[in-house]
Amino acid sequence: MNLLAIETATEACSVALIHGDELIARSEIAPRRHTELVLPMADALLAEAGLGRHALDAIAVGRGPGAFTGVRLGVSLAQGMALALELPVITISSLAALALEAPEEEDTAILAVIDARMGEIYAACYRRDGTGGLIALDEERICTVESLQLPDASAWQVVGSGWATYATALSQRLTGILHSADGLRYPQAAHVAELAMCEFKAGRAQAPELALPVYLRDKVALTLVEQGKG
């Protein structure tokens, strides 16, 4: 099985390749440089594995939520490559990929939280399933920290840029002990690839034209009135 994964929904630009039992990846924190980096990263991984693009069996992509431009770029690239190579696509929640950045503690809930700007966060809660996958504890959503409702859990791990921005407010929303928190973690293609393999084996790959981005937010910018300028 050869699977290429792309994740560009946040400041981190990353690509990963599963080649048999091996996973190799490239990642760089590079705001506004995703377009110039992502395809060279993919080509470098394929060259390292000694593969051509036609040896791929599937393309996986982080579908968002995240930055509009980054989410759109990743999904568009995955669709384009898959269409050209006649491959299926597996879309993976960028929040789920982010959750796998938390330390491997099966008895804790994981809050994956991305700073969505404009005073809001993208958030979702998970628990590890013991086999390398995740169990969703709620739905991914966009909201303010003050309106964030979390499921009950005795222990928590928090990962993502939302913690870097709203650590104090988020800590007040947790229902149990905070085991660990890291605001410098971003969704990574390596985790997109791992989750995509489970989806592929379960028969949940799809045609490229059905691979859709997930933005959660309906509008890109505040109106002048909302900015206090009207």
Secondary structure as GFF3:
##gff-version 3
##sequence-region A 1 230
A	DSSP	beta_strand	2	7	.	.	.	ID=ss1
A	DSSP	beta_strand	12	19	.	.	.	ID=ss2
A	DSSP	beta_strand	22	29	.	.	.	ID=ss3
A	DSSP	alpha_helix	34	49	.	.	.	ID=ss4
A	DSSP	three_ten_helix	53	55	.	.	.	ID=ss5
A	DSSP	beta_strand	58	62	.	.	.	ID=ss6
A	DSSP	alpha_helix	68	85	.	.	.	ID=ss7
A	DSSP	beta_strand	89	92	.	.	.	ID=ss8
A	DSSP	alpha_helix	94	99	.	.	.	ID=ss9
A	DSSP	beta_strand	109	117	.	.	.	ID=ss10
A	DSSP	beta_strand	120	128	.	.	.	ID=ss11
A	DSSP	beta_strand	134	136	.	.	.	ID=ss12
A	DSSP	beta_strand	141	143	.	.	.	ID=ss13
A	DSSP	three_ten_helix	145	147	.	.	.	ID=ss14
A	DSSP	beta_strand	155	159	.	.	.	ID=ss15
A	DSSP	alpha_helix	161	171	.	.	.	ID=ss16
A	DSSP	beta_strand	177	182	.	.	.	ID=ss17
A	DSSP	alpha_helix	189	201	.	.	.	ID=ss18
A	DSSP	three_ten_helix	208	210	.	.	.	ID=ss19
###
